[in-house]
Amino acid sequence: MLYKSPLPKRVRVLVIGGGIHGVGVLHDLSSRGWKDVHLVEKSSLASGTSSKSTKLIHGGLRYLKKIRDYGLVKEGLHERKLLAELAPDIMNPIEFYFPIYKKGGMPWWMVKAGLSLYDLLAGRDGFENHKGISTEQVAQEMPFLRQSDIKKVYSFWDGQTDDLSLVERVARSASELGAGITENATVLKITKDENGWIVRVRDSEGEQDISCQYLVNTTGPWSNFLLEQNNIKPIYNGVNIKGIHLVFDDIGLKKGLFLQSFEDDRIFFLLPWHGKTLLGTTESLHEGTPDNAKVEQEDIEYLLKKTNTYLKEPLQQKDILHEFAGLRWLASSKDNIGDTSRGFRLGEHTFDRNILFTLYGGKLTAYRHVSKVIGDKIVKHYGNFVPSKTSSKEFWSTGGRSDVPLSKRFP
């Protein structure tokens, strides 16, 4: 669906960037009854990282290594439960097997403790708690998995989504509530005057200035570029974390596999997806420009090498059907990604009663919570607080795509 709302001359809120957080902020504000809100996207919705994720709605089991991230995990688990209720056709529970090998990786007792804490933070959310799985059952269900050195196997549950369809569902929900969305609209310039922020935008009809009181920058990896191009000093430094993903023919996987790299402790996932097998990992620092983020040969070699230590028959590069890379934009004062929290931060530039918000961080799973925080800040500042209603199913669209085929994703 192409969104082509006419560019407005004046709105209370203008959102730049049509990823999951951009459409999330739009949906949040429109659910509060604000109709003079608009979003512009330079390409098509979810054309960036929001359609290039690992397709998981989860709390982040691996984040439990750091006490400071426990709140982030609990928040994600709460949102996991809520999204399963709000969009059950595009967010389904998925069972994972977590194999523990005799040599290498985290010891079984540490994994057991982490899974127990994961269950505790989730509370009674409808997802099953973890349990042990016999090696005989694993051998029967996953004959392609190398069995000889397995010590224990645990089962736990998370959520799997169609990220592209989720963005569209949220955008459609906002549109049906009265918000405007214009795709293929490029921001050329940001200035300010007595009326607020003035944003020069170019679309197929030409160039036009849009005046707004609140400007929300959700352009992810392009956020600080956008600010600096308009002589606005970013509040935070940013770092891009690259996720790499490879798609193969179905290897017979019916459940997800949560795997560890024995050498560097990175986590990667092997998942059933659209009748194919999806292999993905994150935690790689990307130092180039956002536009040149791609799967490199060294990424492929790394991922295949690590994964094939678990498989009887190795996956080969010639069998890759598709590949994609996405960038996660985080606030950081250091270039050491291990010291960077996976939480989110908001940069705020204020003059008179006008505010420019820039989002750093934020997970696909918790996009609704992040959008609510931004929405709360805006309506409180405006002076007429109305609560968000995005947790209510009646404010969600029931239309839109629920299953986008691979041919549409990788033409």
C-alpha positions as CSV (number, residue, x, y, z in Angstrom):
1,M,0.0,0.0,0.0
2,L,1.4,3.4,-1.0
3,Y,0.7,6.2,1.4
4,K,0.3,9.5,-0.5
5,S,-1.4,12.0,1.9
6,P,-1.0,15.6,0.6
7,L,1.8,17.4,2.4
8,P,0.2,19.7,5.1
9,K,1.3,23.3,5.6
10,R,0.9,23.2,9.4
11,V,0.6,20.3,11.9
12,R,1.2,20.0,15.6
13,V,3.5,17.0,15.1
14,L,5.7,16.1,12.1
15,V,7.4,12.7,12.3
16,I,10.4,12.1,10.0
17,G,11.1,8.4,9.3
18,G,8.7,5.6,8.5
19,G,10.2,2.7,10.4
20,I,8.5,1.0,13.3
21,H,9.2,3.8,15.7
22,G,8.0,6.5,13.3
23,V,4.7,4.8,12.6
24,G,4.5,3.9,16.3
25,V,4.7,7.6,17.4
26,L,2.1,8.5,14.8
27,H,-0.3,5.7,16.0
28,D,0.2,6.7,19.6
29,L,-0.7,10.3,19.1
30,S,-3.6,9.5,16.8
31,S,-4.9,7.1,19.4
32,R,-5.1,10.1,21.8
33,G,-7.3,11.9,19.3
34,W,-4.7,14.1,17.7
35,K,-5.4,14.3,14.0
36,D,-3.1,17.1,12.9
37,V,-0.1,14.7,12.9
38,H,1.9,13.7,9.8
39,L,4.7,11.4,8.9
40,V,7.1,11.7,5.9
41,E,9.3,8.9,4.7
42,K,12.0,9.3,2.0
43,S,11.4,5.9,0.5
44,S,8.7,3.4,1.5
45,L,7.6,2.4,5.0
46,A,9.9,-0.1,6.7
47,S,12.5,0.1,3.9
48,G,15.3,0.3,6.4
49,T,16.1,-1.8,9.5
50,S,12.4,-2.3,10.4
51,S,12.1,-4.9,7.7
52,K,15.6,-6.3,8.2
53,S,15.4,-7.7,11.7
54,T,15.7,-11.2,13.0
55,K,11.8,-11.2,13.1
56,L,11.6,-11.8,16.8
57,I,9.4,-10.3,19.5
58,H,11.3,-11.1,22.7
59,G,12.5,-9.9,26.0
60,G,16.2,-10.4,25.1
61,L,17.4,-13.5,27.0
62,R,21.0,-12.6,26.3
63,Y,20.6,-9.1,27.9
64,L,20.3,-10.8,31.3
65,K,24.1,-10.9,31.5
66,K,23.9,-7.3,32.8
67,I,21.8,-6.3,35.8
68,R,21.3,-2.8,34.3
69,D,19.3,-4.4,31.5
70,Y,16.8,-6.4,33.6
71,G,14.3,-3.6,33.3
72,L,14.6,-3.6,29.6
73,V,14.0,-7.4,29.5
74,K,10.9,-7.1,31.7
75,E,9.6,-4.3,29.5
76,G,10.1,-6.4,26.4
77,L,8.4,-9.4,27.9
78,H,5.4,-7.2,28.8
79,E,5.2,-5.9,25.2
80,R,5.6,-9.4,23.9
81,K,2.4,-10.4,25.7
82,L,0.6,-7.3,24.5
83,L,1.5,-7.7,20.8
84,A,0.4,-11.4,20.9
85,E,-3.0,-10.1,21.9
86,L,-3.2,-7.1,19.6
87,A,-1.9,-8.6,16.4
88,P,-2.1,-12.4,16.8
89,D,-2.1,-13.0,13.0
90,I,1.4,-11.4,12.6
91,M,2.9,-12.3,16.1
92,N,3.0,-15.9,17.1
93,P,4.7,-17.8,19.9
94,I,7.7,-19.8,18.8
95,E,9.5,-22.5,20.8
96,F,13.3,-22.4,20.9
97,Y,15.7,-25.2,21.7
98,F,18.9,-24.0,23.5
99,P,21.5,-26.8,23.3
100,I,24.3,-26.9,25.8
101,Y,27.5,-28.7,24.7
102,K,30.0,-30.5,26.8
103,K,32.8,-28.2,25.6
104,G,32.3,-24.5,25.0
105,G,29.6,-21.9,25.6
106,M,27.8,-21.0,28.8
107,P,27.6,-23.8,31.4
108,W,24.2,-25.5,31.9
109,W,23.6,-24.0,35.3
110,M,24.1,-20.5,34.0
111,V,21.6,-21.1,31.2
112,K,19.2,-22.7,33.7
113,A,19.5,-19.7,36.0
114,G,19.0,-17.2,33.1
115,L,15.9,-19.0,31.8
116,S,14.4,-19.2,35.3
117,L,14.9,-15.4,35.7
118,Y,13.4,-14.9,32.2
119,D,10.3,-16.8,33.3
120,L,10.1,-14.8,36.5
121,L,10.3,-11.5,34.7
122,A,7.6,-12.6,32.2
123,G,5.1,-13.4,35.0
124,R,1.9,-15.0,33.9
125,D,1.8,-13.9,30.3
126,G,0.5,-17.0,28.5
127,F,3.9,-18.1,27.2
128,E,5.1,-21.5,28.5
129,N,8.0,-21.6,31.0
130,H,11.3,-23.2,30.1
131,K,11.9,-26.9,30.5
132,G,14.5,-29.6,29.8
133,I,14.3,-31.6,26.6
134,S,15.7,-35.1,26.3
135,T,18.5,-35.6,23.8
136,E,16.4,-38.5,22.3
137,Q,13.6,-36.0,21.5
138,V,16.0,-33.5,20.1
139,A,17.5,-36.2,17.9
140,Q,14.1,-37.1,16.6
141,E,12.9,-33.6,16.0
142,M,16.2,-32.1,14.7
143,P,18.2,-34.9,13.0
144,F,20.3,-32.3,11.3
145,L,21.8,-31.2,14.6
146,R,25.1,-32.6,15.8
147,Q,24.2,-34.7,18.8
148,S,27.3,-36.4,20.0
149,D,28.6,-33.6,22.3
150,I,25.3,-32.3,23.6
151,K,25.1,-32.2,27.4
152,K,21.7,-30.7,27.9
153,V,18.9,-29.0,25.9
154,Y,16.4,-26.5,27.2
155,S,13.2,-25.3,25.7
156,F,11.8,-21.8,26.1
157,W,9.3,-19.6,24.2
158,D,9.4,-16.2,22.6
159,G,7.5,-14.5,19.7
160,Q,8.1,-14.4,16.0
161,T,6.7,-11.7,13.8
162,D,6.5,-10.5,10.2
163,D,8.3,-7.2,10.8
164,L,7.2,-5.6,7.5
165,S,3.6,-6.5,8.1
166,L,3.8,-5.1,11.6
167,V,5.0,-1.7,10.4
168,E,2.2,-1.6,7.9
169,R,-0.4,-2.7,10.4
170,V,0.6,0.1,12.8
171,A,0.7,2.7,9.9
172,R,-2.7,1.6,8.8
173,S,-4.0,1.9,12.3
174,A,-2.7,5.5,12.5
175,S,-4.1,6.4,9.1
176,E,-7.6,5.1,10.0
177,L,-7.5,7.3,13.1
178,G,-6.8,10.4,11.0
179,A,-3.0,10.7,10.8
180,G,-1.3,11.6,7.5
181,I,1.5,9.6,5.9
182,T,3.5,10.6,2.8
183,E,6.0,8.1,1.3
184,N,8.7,9.1,-1.1
185,A,9.0,12.5,0.6
186,T,12.5,13.7,1.3
187,V,13.4,16.3,4.0
188,L,15.6,18.9,2.5
189,K,16.1,21.5,5.3
190,I,15.1,22.1,8.9
191,T,14.9,25.7,10.2
192,K,13.0,27.5,12.9
193,D,11.0,30.7,13.0
194,E,8.3,32.3,15.2
195,N,5.8,29.6,14.2
196,G,8.0,26.7,15.2
197,W,10.0,24.2,13.2
198,I,10.0,24.7,9.4
199,V,10.7,21.6,7.4
200,R,11.3,21.8,3.7
201,V,10.1,18.6,2.0
202,R,10.2,17.4,-1.6
203,D,7.7,14.8,-3.0
204,S,6.4,14.0,-6.4
205,E,4.4,17.3,-6.4
206,G,7.4,19.5,-5.7
207,E,8.8,21.2,-2.7
208,Q,6.8,22.5,0.3
209,D,7.5,23.9,3.8
210,I,5.7,22.2,6.7
211,S,5.4,24.1,10.0
212,C,5.1,22.2,13.2
213,Q,5.4,22.7,17.0
214,Y,6.9,19.2,17.6
215,L,9.3,17.5,15.3
216,V,10.1,13.8,15.9
217,N,13.3,12.4,14.3
218,T,13.0,8.6,14.0
219,T,15.4,8.1,11.1
220,G,17.5,5.6,13.0
221,P,21.1,5.4,11.6
222,W,20.5,8.7,9.7
223,S,19.4,10.6,12.8
224,N,22.6,12.5,13.5
225,F,23.3,13.0,9.8
226,L,20.0,14.8,9.5
227,L,20.7,17.0,12.5
228,E,24.2,17.9,11.4
229,Q,23.2,18.7,7.9
230,N,20.9,21.3,9.4
231,N,23.5,22.7,11.8
232,I,21.8,21.1,14.8
233,K,24.3,19.6,17.3
234,P,23.3,16.1,18.3
235,I,22.6,15.6,22.0
236,Y,24.2,12.1,21.9
237,N,26.9,10.4,20.0
238,G,25.6,7.4,18.1
239,V,26.9,3.9,17.2
240,N,25.4,1.6,14.6
241,I,25.2,-2.1,15.4
242,K,24.8,-4.3,12.3
243,G,22.7,-7.4,12.1
244,I,23.4,-9.9,9.3
245,H,20.9,-12.4,8.0
246,L,21.0,-15.2,5.5
247,V,18.0,-17.1,4.0
248,F,18.2,-20.8,3.0
249,D,15.8,-23.4,1.8
250,D,14.0,-25.2,4.6
251,I,16.3,-27.6,6.4
252,G,13.4,-29.2,8.3
253,L,13.4,-26.7,11.2
254,K,10.1,-26.5,13.0
255,K,11.4,-24.7,16.1
256,G,14.0,-22.0,16.6
257,L,17.5,-22.7,17.7
258,F,19.3,-20.3,20.1
259,L,23.0,-20.9,19.5
260,Q,26.3,-19.6,21.0
261,S,29.6,-18.8,19.4
262,F,32.1,-20.7,21.7
263,E,34.9,-18.3,20.9
264,D,33.4,-14.8,21.2
265,D,30.1,-15.4,23.1
266,R,28.0,-13.9,20.3
267,I,24.5,-15.3,20.0
268,F,22.9,-16.3,16.7
269,F,19.5,-17.7,15.7
270,L,18.4,-20.4,13.3
271,L,14.7,-20.0,12.6
272,P,11.9,-21.3,10.4
273,W,10.5,-18.3,8.4
274,H,8.1,-18.2,5.4
275,G,8.8,-21.8,4.6
276,K,12.5,-21.1,4.6
277,T,15.3,-21.2,7.1
278,L,16.6,-17.8,8.5
279,L,20.1,-17.5,10.0
280,G,20.9,-14.3,11.8
281,T,23.1,-12.5,14.4
282,T,23.8,-9.0,15.6
283,E,26.5,-7.3,17.7
284,S,28.8,-6.2,14.9
285,L,30.0,-2.6,14.8
286,H,29.3,-0.8,11.6
287,E,31.6,2.2,11.0
288,G,30.6,3.2,7.5
289,T,27.6,5.3,6.4
290,P,24.1,3.8,6.8
291,D,23.7,3.6,3.0
292,N,26.5,1.2,2.6
293,A,25.4,-1.3,5.2
294,K,25.4,-4.7,3.6
295,V,26.3,-8.3,4.3
296,E,30.0,-8.6,3.6
297,Q,31.9,-11.8,2.6
298,E,33.6,-11.9,6.0
299,D,30.1,-11.8,7.6
300,I,29.0,-14.7,5.6
301,E,32.1,-16.7,6.4
302,Y,31.8,-15.9,10.1
303,L,28.1,-16.9,10.3
304,L,28.5,-20.1,8.3
305,K,31.5,-21.2,10.3
306,K,29.8,-20.7,13.7
307,T,26.6,-22.3,12.6
308,N,28.2,-25.3,11.0
309,T,29.8,-26.4,14.2
310,Y,26.3,-27.4,15.3
311,L,25.2,-29.1,12.1
312,K,25.9,-32.6,10.6
313,E,25.6,-31.3,7.1
314,P,27.1,-27.8,6.7
315,L,25.3,-24.9,5.2
316,Q,27.1,-23.6,2.2
317,Q,27.4,-20.2,0.6
318,K,26.1,-21.4,-2.7
319,D,22.8,-22.3,-0.9
320,I,22.1,-18.8,0.2
321,L,18.8,-17.6,-1.4
322,H,18.8,-14.1,0.1
323,E,20.9,-12.0,2.4
324,F,20.2,-8.7,4.2
325,A,21.7,-6.4,6.8
326,G,20.0,-4.0,9.2
327,L,21.5,-1.3,11.5
328,R,20.4,-0.7,15.1
329,W,21.1,2.9,16.2
330,L,22.2,3.3,19.8
331,A,23.3,6.3,21.9
332,S,26.8,5.8,23.1
333,S,29.7,7.8,24.6
334,K,32.1,5.1,23.6
335,D,32.9,2.9,20.6
336,N,32.8,-0.2,22.7
337,I,29.5,-1.7,22.0
338,G,29.8,-4.0,25.0
339,D,29.4,-0.8,27.2
340,T,26.3,0.4,25.3
341,S,22.9,-0.2,26.9
342,R,20.2,-1.6,24.6
343,G,17.7,0.8,26.1
344,F,16.6,4.0,24.4
345,R,17.4,7.7,24.9
346,L,15.7,10.8,23.6
347,G,17.6,13.9,22.5
348,E,15.6,17.1,22.9
349,H,16.2,20.4,21.2
350,T,13.9,23.1,22.5
351,F,13.2,26.7,21.6
352,D,10.2,28.7,22.9
353,R,7.5,26.0,23.1
354,N,8.8,24.0,20.2
355,I,10.7,20.7,20.6
356,L,12.7,18.5,18.3
357,F,12.9,14.9,19.6
358,T,15.6,12.5,18.3
359,L,15.3,8.8,19.1
360,Y,18.4,6.7,19.9
361,G,17.9,3.0,20.4
362,G,14.7,1.2,20.8
363,K,13.8,-2.4,19.9
364,L,11.2,-3.8,17.5
365,T,9.7,-5.6,20.5
366,A,9.2,-2.5,22.6
367,Y,8.4,0.0,19.9
368,R,4.9,0.6,21.4
369,H,6.3,1.5,24.8
370,V,8.9,3.8,23.3
371,S,6.3,5.5,21.2
372,K,4.1,6.0,24.3
373,V,6.9,7.6,26.2
374,I,7.4,10.1,23.3
375,G,3.7,10.7,23.1
376,D,3.4,11.3,26.8
377,K,6.1,13.9,26.6
378,I,4.4,15.7,23.8
379,V,0.9,15.8,25.2
380,K,2.2,16.8,28.7
381,H,4.2,19.6,27.2
382,Y,1.3,20.7,25.1
383,G,-0.8,21.0,28.3
384,N,-3.7,18.8,27.5
385,F,-2.9,15.3,28.6
386,V,-4.8,12.4,27.0
387,P,-3.6,8.9,27.6
388,S,-2.4,6.6,24.9
389,K,-4.8,3.9,23.7
390,T,-2.5,1.8,21.6
391,S,-2.8,-1.0,24.2
392,S,-6.5,-1.3,23.3
393,K,-7.4,-3.5,20.3
394,E,-10.2,-1.2,19.2
395,F,-7.6,1.3,18.2
396,W,-5.9,-1.1,15.9
397,S,-6.7,-1.8,12.3
398,T,-7.9,-5.2,11.3
399,G,-6.9,-4.8,7.7
400,G,-3.6,-4.8,5.8
401,R,-1.1,-7.5,4.9
402,S,-0.4,-10.3,7.4
403,D,2.0,-12.2,5.2
404,V,4.3,-10.6,2.8
405,P,5.9,-13.2,0.4
406,L,9.6,-13.3,-0.1
407,S,9.2,-12.3,-3.7
408,K,8.0,-8.9,-2.5
409,R,10.8,-8.6,0.0
410,F,13.7,-9.6,-2.4
411,P,12.5,-8.7,-5.9
